[in-house]
Amino acid sequence: MEYRKLGPLDLDVSILGFGASSLGGVFKNIDEGQAIKTVETALDQGINYIDCSPFYGLTKAETVLGKALKTIDRDRYILSTKCGRYDMNEFDFSPERVIKSVDESLTRMNVDHIDILFCHDIEFVDQKQIWEETLPALHKLKETGKVKHVGISGLPLKTFENGIANAPELIDIIMTYCRYSLNDTGLANILPALEAAKIAVVNAAPTSMGLLTNQGPPEWHPAPQEVKNAAEKAAVYCRENGGDLSTLGLQFSTAHPGIPTTAVSTANPERIINNVKLISEETNKELLAGVQEILAPVMNQTWASGLPKNNDLAS
């Protein structure tokens, strides 16, 4: 396993992170015993970064993760979770609620501190509250030792541009998803600004939530149809040339030296082992070039998320 410095933070993270959303049954029903084994396998394979949220499975993911972490030494992993989003349409970033949320997460996950706490999907709310109330409250919480670093998460890159413009001194780290993958490398465009602001970066969803897979995206996937069509064409091209699109996507996303870690979610221990194996293999450059040519016409086409004023697609 390769490790990289997490920006200006005094943390070294595995280039492949473990996204614990699957432990909440977000994608399909899970076997709890197998889910716990998946966490143990991830750590045994050298993955040392774990990300979760009370939103995933409506607290189930944190609860199952806590059962796994109960017997694991705390110094073996770097743990992040989130606050502020608790259901599809339930957001509460008030200082009182996020402070209470931290205590709830600590209890569910059986830990005494959280290394990184993200404000979850802040594009869905008036961000003025995040800069003026939420982040200041979380920084005060850092003084208790319950939280080491605080940051923001979301899909639109405008979210992070807003953060840099309004509260760079309050943001230790950002997390986004589907924004550094074969079909969307937009995250790379804001890396210089984040570095200048001394803000660390976490990436997630290298297959763009199932878009870059043989089976294709789930029906609810919000990508424009032309993006889905291009991804399907890329998958066929990979199959016809002895490759696999999701493998290529995983290798591509974890290869960028300026993106310390990319979180991938699964509740299957064998898949964890396979993913670790794949990122250590050399990328088929000819296959990659062919896929990039297919995806070039739809490159960086994203989708709406959150309030129009916080959205990349807003006019």
Buried (B, 14 or more C-beta within 10 A) or exposed (E): EEBBEBBEBEBBBBBBBBBBBBBBBBBEEBEBEEBBBBBBBBBBBEBBBBBBBBBBBBBBBBBBBBBBBEEBEEEEBBBBBBBBBBEEEEBBBBBEBBBEBBEBBBEBBBBEBBBBBBBBBBBBBEBEBBBEBBBBBBBEBBEEEBBBBBBBBBBBBBBBBBBBEBBBEBBBBBBBBBBBBBBBBBBBEBBEBBBEBEBBBBBBBBBBBBBBBEEBBEEEBBBEEEBBEBBBEBBEBBEEEEBBBBBBBBBBBBBBEBBBBBBBBBBBBEBBBEBBEBBEEEBBEEBBEBBBEBBEEBBBBBBBBBBEEBBBEEE
